[in-house]
Amino acid sequence: MNAHVQAPAAAVKTTCPYCGVGCGVLATPDGFGGAGIAGDTEHPANFGRLCSKGSALGETLSLDSRLLHPSVDGVRASWESALGTVAGGLRKVAEQHGPDSIAFYLSGQLLTEDYYVANKLAKGFLGTPHVDTNSRLCMSSAVAAHRRAFGSDTVPGCYEDLDEADVIVLVGSNTAWCHPILFRRMVDARAKRGTKLVVIDPRRTQTGEEADLFLGLKPGTDTALFSGLLVHLASAGALDYRFVLDHTTGFEGALERARSIAPDIAATAAATGLSDADVGAFFALFTRTKRVVTAFSQGVNQSAQGTDKGNAIINCHLATGRIGKAGAGPFSLTGQPNAMGGREVGGLANMLAAHMHFAPEEVDRVRRFWSAPNIITGEGMKAVALFEAVERGKIKALWVMGTNPVVSMPRADAIREAIKGLDLYVVSEAVADSDTAMATGRKTVLLPAQAWGEKDGTVTNSERRISRQRSFLKAPGEARADWAIISDVAKRLGHGEAFAYPNAAAIFREHASLSAFENNGTRDFDIGAVSDISDATYAGAKPLQWPLTKRGAKDGKPRLFADGQFFTFDKRARFVAVQPPALAQAASADFPFVLNTGRVRDHWHTMTRTGKSQRLSAHRDVPFVEIHPDDATAMGVSHGGLATVSTAHGAAVLEVMVGEGMRRGDLFAAFHWSGATASEGRVGALARGIPDPVSGQPELKATPAAIAPAVYRSRGFLLTREQRSLPTGWWWARATIQGGSGLHFATQESSREVALMLRGMFQGLEIAEYADHARGRYRFAAYDGERLVACLALTPGDAKPGWESEKTYFAADDLEPSARRALLSGRAETASAGPTVCACHGVGLDVITATIAAGAHSVEAVGAACKAGTNCGSCIPEIRKLLPQALARDAA
């Protein structure tokens, strides 16, 4: 019997496990291991809205590829044996090489309670400072910028500011795709109050297409743009002199540096590659508007100058006093659901718990609170340095929890190789086939962790709001909560008294108590008001926004710093004199392009969850590279063809997307594809990852690269009920489809050779074929009785057969003879919906174009007719682009 099965239950309020927006979700278990999903209309982050990923959460709950039992060196083991191996291995490594030869690599996917216990064990009891997190790749430059400016890692504003702003500046953020629910709030504000949207990004993303003003600046020149803005604000007399005088320090030095970088509009335009007119329009808009929110994300953070970029933005808000006020302030859009919670508990290598650091008094405070015998006294290695230490052999034991660094880290191929030398390699994970779980050290232990829907605890979103993730499914197999796994290891190491937690609520109480311990208003993070929360109150807790002090407002404080009081020793904010832009490495004959990496709309991280959904897999079903049309022509690559993208660190074979939104000389590739979902799609392996000198966050947006055609004899697709593997040497990409699994592939084999392989693969089934080997064309279908089990189409390598009609046939229980003939001929008997555009409602391209042809001549009319664009709205830019094309075709 499936361990997931349980009696149907009422809806459970929980929180989405994807981005940092932190949307409330209502999950209604169906009693068979699944659940109905809806937005929580009472949650203040989303008021019932969900994006495509959140809407499809119910499609990701299957046990396919789940890690269900502990294993040691690939052999199933009992929990007792596996935990004994971990504890014994950690003890041995510490005794032989010292505790600083042990490292932990954590994740913004962990709950705060898991994060807290991991940091307590490592930093307080094992005595290793080397604890970092994948949030280092996400938000650590924002953390560093906040600390330099405010004396604390404080996000000053809240989501309501997006409703109240008159101008919203989006810097390095494809918000329409990466934070869709927040983007809908921005668009709503534009409709209600005329809010202007400015988008600053080297790539004209879907967000850029919706902007009132788009600034397609040269990669890496953000500091020049905002330095120029600071100079302009001073020259235009637009400063808040009283705020600057009374509440800040360092303004003159910051302004002098800004003048040396971008002394006027013309110099700013020259430095950024923008026109004088566009720079002037942006400066004028910012200058004359009091209510401005500048929201920044990975395009700012994932940079070798990410911290300076953040501070250049913050400088402009401090100079005008636009901080901590309704509709005004700098706003860091967090990438992961609990990156903020990880920061609260000290998940980064340069932090202690509760936003404390390494001043002697803070170290002593945490030591006394924890009764920690081996408290660390200084920073550990940040992610890039940590994995380089694994390569050098300095780190002997590594415990990875809830993340996939063998895919997501820069130079990922080198990391996969380095792991082989570890004396102890521990992975706490929910899935068995992630690249990180498949990697091996000399002693490898896999520990099955609970997944979303099974685990219970809290997460903190981008506006400092703590929400509950609640369990609504029984944990399958032997999966356990991460905090419980860590605590059991701690007990085996002799620290049982400090880790005797009966439940997640007890951990949360300790976490809250530490936040208030000897605080007295000196630290921004204080949730002391809930330090004595009962188990029952914790179970039913509503979302809470910090700070939440015992003497403060019971509902928290939505904005900080409006009073001009900061968390520095003199209570003043600091202006930072930023460095001039360090542009991407000059083009060379070997690597003439600049590779930018990022996300797509419907997938999350390395697809271990979203990859299970056929809806989410339909919009972008192969790893791809975007390129400007002029560059595509010059390099001999074409839209839909395959190309090899290479850097000094690796290579990937990606499908080409040609688009006017790219700058000449730039490439863009999404990082989601792993060894489990593509043969050669691991884009993280290509990034050079030079760290920011302040934050340690690696550069993932500007790696020197080359692109060249990848020529194959044949291309095709294979749809099967069960996942199938293709021979070594074939290029392939896997996507979930309704009723099975789909593979796009390319090979040097001829159609005759492919036919022979398929006959062997599906021996014993009824086989139907169409072959034109002289032209390199071949179609194949295999049946088990009336049921279609597999189908394939093959064409010459310069073409790519579409599979939308075949997916429709594949979803059926059985096929009529006419449908079988149509399948084999490649002439669809019934029209398909076409490639998916709206994942929320599963609306395809062909449906939308037909709707437009039938008279729906606006985005709103299209939505009314077929629902496309009426949920999260992240597909609206694509629908808008279809309107003139479809109308032009109709008119013709």
Secondary structure, DSSP 8 states (H G I E B T S, - for coil): --TT-------EEEE-SSSTT--EEEEEE-SSS-EEEEE-TT-TTTTT---HHHHTGGGG---TTB--S-EETTEE--HHHHHHHHHHHHHHHHHHH-GGGEEEEE-TTS-HHHHHHHHIIIIIII----EEEGGGGTTHHHHHHHHHHHSS------THHHHH-SEEEEES--HHHHSHHHHHHHHHHHHHH--EEEEE-SS--HHHHT-SEEE---TT-HHHHHHHHHHHHHHTT---HHHHHHHEE-HHHHHHHHHHH--SHHHHHHHHT--HHHHHHHHHHHHH-S-EEEEE-HHHHSSTTHHHHHHHHHHHHHHTT-SSBTTBEEEE--SSTTHHHHHHTT-STT--STT--SSHHHHHHHHHHHT-TT---S----HHHHHHHHHHT---EEEEES--HHHHSTTHHHHHHHHTT-SEEEEEESBSSSHHHH---SSEEEEEB--TTT--EEEE-TTSEEEEE---S---TT-B-HHHHHHHHHHHTT-GGGG--SSHHHHHHHHHHHHHTT-TTSSS---GGGTT--HHHHHT---EES---TTS-TT--S---TTS--SSTTS-EE--------------SS--EEEEEE--SS--TTSTTGGG-TTTTSSS-S-EEEE-HHHHHHHT--TTSEEEEE-SS-EEEEEEEE-TTS-TTEEEEE----TTTBSS--GGGG----B-TTT--B--S-EEEEEEE---SEEEEEEESS-----TT-EEEEEEETTEEEEEEEESS-HHHHHHHHHHHTTTSEEEEEEEGGGTEEEEEEEETTEEEEEEEEEETT-----HHHHHHHTSS---HHHHHHHHHT--SS----SEEETTTTEEHHHHHHHHHTT--SHHHHHHHH-TTSSS-TTHHHHHHHHHHHHHHHH-
